[in-house]
Amino acid sequence: MRVRCKSGLMGSRSRLHSRYKDFAEFERYAEAYNLHVRLGYKTTKGCWRSNPMVEDSVNPADFRRVKVTEYEDLPLLCSLIARAVCHDPPCSEHPHNAQLRKKFIRSKKRVSDFAARVDAKCKLAYENRTEWFMRVVRMRGDKGRDHLYYLFYSWLVKELFEGHWAGPKD
């Protein structure tokens, strides 16, 4: 991924393993340039096992470890949004809402199962850096939450009226 580094130059960000062919190659560079120490590790082996996200440019001072946000640290709570969709559909005039309330919302187990499936799919999408989910994560303000709200509603309606899980495929 192309990024602007601390020096102001354009550089790249990726996992350590994607930058070196194998451990032997990384070890040669680490010995010459002390890369593992610059990334905060005592040994080259520990650094290689950890496979940190690194950022660099043509300026050697830009070589650094970058903190990766975990799914649990995201401000989007997918399971909570999914539960909200079940209890309060977004379009009160939508023709499916009366049937939706009768068919689904009264069952706490079905709501919990739907929320768990949505959360699992979103976590997988985040871990794989799937384009549709990363676009939502990058949205500013409440746009990401609102986008997920309508997306999950469409999954719910499709699941109820077509009888199968409508979320993204693995």
C-alpha positions as CSV (number, residue, x, y, z in Angstrom):
1,M,0.0,0.0,0.0
2,R,1.3,3.5,-0.9
3,V,1.6,5.9,2.1
4,R,3.2,9.2,2.9
5,C,6.0,8.5,5.4
6,K,7.1,10.7,8.3
7,S,9.8,12.4,6.1
8,G,7.1,13.5,3.7
9,L,8.2,11.1,0.9
10,M,5.9,8.5,-0.6
11,G,6.7,5.0,0.5
12,S,5.0,1.7,1.1
13,R,3.5,-0.2,3.9
14,S,3.3,-4.0,4.1
15,R,4.1,-7.0,6.3
16,L,7.8,-7.9,6.8
17,H,7.4,-11.3,5.1
18,S,6.2,-9.7,1.9
19,R,9.4,-7.6,1.7
20,Y,11.9,-10.4,1.9
21,K,12.1,-13.7,0.0
22,D,12.9,-15.7,3.2
23,F,14.4,-15.4,6.7
24,A,18.0,-15.7,5.4
25,E,17.6,-12.7,3.2
26,F,16.0,-10.7,6.0
27,E,18.8,-11.8,8.4
28,R,21.5,-10.5,6.0
29,Y,19.8,-7.1,5.7
30,A,19.1,-7.0,9.5
31,E,22.8,-7.7,10.3
32,A,24.0,-5.0,7.9
33,Y,21.4,-2.3,8.8
34,N,20.2,-3.3,12.3
35,L,16.6,-3.6,11.0
36,H,15.3,-5.7,13.8
37,V,16.5,-3.1,16.4
38,R,14.9,-0.3,14.5
39,L,11.6,-2.2,14.6
40,G,11.9,-2.7,18.4
41,Y,13.1,-6.3,18.5
42,K,16.1,-7.9,20.2
43,T,16.6,-10.7,17.7
44,T,16.1,-11.1,14.0
45,K,14.3,-14.4,14.7
46,G,11.8,-12.7,17.0
47,C,11.2,-10.0,14.5
48,W,10.7,-12.5,11.7
49,R,8.2,-14.6,13.8
50,S,6.2,-11.5,14.7
51,N,5.9,-10.4,11.0
52,P,5.2,-6.7,11.9
53,M,3.6,-4.2,9.5
54,V,6.5,-2.0,8.3
55,E,6.6,1.3,6.5
56,D,9.6,2.7,4.5
57,S,10.6,4.9,1.6
58,V,13.9,5.7,-0.1
59,N,14.9,7.5,3.1
60,P,16.3,4.9,5.6
61,A,15.0,7.0,8.5
62,D,11.4,6.1,7.4
63,F,11.9,2.4,8.1
64,R,9.6,1.8,11.1
65,R,7.0,-0.6,12.6
66,V,3.4,0.6,12.2
67,K,0.7,-0.3,14.7
68,V,-2.1,-2.4,13.1
69,T,-5.6,-1.8,14.4
70,E,-7.3,-5.0,15.4
71,Y,-10.9,-5.8,14.5
72,E,-11.9,-5.4,18.2
73,D,-10.4,-1.9,18.3
74,L,-12.6,-0.6,15.4
75,P,-15.2,2.0,16.3
76,L,-17.7,-0.1,14.3
77,L,-19.5,-2.7,16.4
78,C,-21.0,-4.9,13.7
79,S,-22.9,-7.2,16.0
80,L,-24.5,-4.2,17.8
81,I,-25.5,-2.7,14.4
82,A,-27.0,-6.0,13.3
83,R,-29.1,-6.3,16.5
84,A,-30.3,-2.7,16.0
85,V,-31.3,-3.6,12.4
86,C,-33.4,-6.5,13.7
87,H,-35.2,-4.4,16.3
88,D,-35.5,-1.1,14.4
89,P,-35.5,-1.5,10.6
90,P,-34.3,1.6,8.8
91,C,-37.3,2.2,6.5
92,S,-40.5,2.4,8.5
93,E,-42.6,2.4,5.2
94,H,-40.7,-0.6,3.7
95,P,-43.2,-3.3,2.7
96,H,-41.2,-6.0,4.3
97,N,-41.2,-4.5,7.8
98,A,-44.5,-5.9,9.0
99,Q,-43.5,-9.4,7.9
100,L,-40.0,-8.9,9.3
101,R,-41.3,-8.1,12.8
102,K,-43.6,-11.1,12.8
103,K,-41.1,-13.5,11.4
104,F,-37.8,-12.6,13.0
105,I,-37.7,-10.0,15.7
106,R,-39.7,-11.9,18.4
107,S,-37.0,-14.6,18.5
108,K,-34.0,-13.6,20.6
109,K,-32.1,-16.6,19.5
110,R,-32.5,-15.7,15.8
111,V,-31.4,-12.2,16.4
112,S,-28.3,-13.4,18.3
113,D,-27.5,-15.9,15.6
114,F,-27.9,-13.2,12.9
115,A,-25.7,-10.8,14.8
116,A,-23.0,-13.5,15.4
117,R,-23.0,-14.4,11.7
118,V,-22.7,-10.8,10.7
119,D,-19.9,-10.1,13.2
120,A,-18.0,-13.2,12.0
121,K,-18.2,-12.2,8.4
122,C,-17.1,-8.6,9.2
123,K,-14.2,-9.8,11.2
124,L,-13.1,-12.1,8.4
125,A,-13.5,-9.3,5.9
126,Y,-11.4,-7.0,8.1
127,E,-8.6,-9.6,8.6
128,N,-8.5,-10.2,4.8
129,R,-8.6,-6.5,4.2
130,T,-11.6,-7.0,1.8
131,E,-12.3,-3.9,-0.3
132,W,-16.0,-3.4,0.6
133,F,-15.3,-3.5,4.4
134,M,-12.1,-1.4,4.3
135,R,-14.0,1.3,2.4
136,V,-16.6,1.3,5.2
137,V,-13.8,1.5,7.9
138,R,-12.3,4.5,6.2
139,M,-15.6,6.5,6.0
140,R,-15.6,9.6,8.1
141,G,-18.1,10.4,10.8
142,D,-21.3,8.3,11.0
143,K,-21.2,7.3,7.3
144,G,-19.6,3.9,8.0
145,R,-22.1,3.0,10.7
146,D,-25.0,4.1,8.5
147,H,-23.7,2.2,5.5
148,L,-23.4,-1.0,7.6
149,Y,-26.9,-0.4,9.0
150,Y,-28.5,-0.5,5.5
151,L,-26.2,-3.3,4.3
152,F,-27.1,-5.5,7.2
153,Y,-30.8,-4.7,6.7
154,S,-30.5,-5.9,3.1
155,W,-28.8,-9.1,4.3
156,L,-31.6,-9.7,6.9
157,V,-34.4,-9.2,4.4
158,K,-32.7,-11.5,1.9
159,E,-32.2,-14.1,4.6
160,L,-35.8,-14.0,5.7
161,F,-37.5,-13.9,2.3
162,E,-35.1,-16.0,0.2
163,G,-34.3,-18.4,3.0
164,H,-30.5,-18.3,2.9
165,W,-27.6,-16.3,4.4
166,A,-27.1,-13.2,2.2
167,G,-23.8,-12.0,3.6
168,P,-20.6,-11.9,1.5
169,K,-19.1,-15.2,0.5
170,D,-15.9,-16.4,2.2
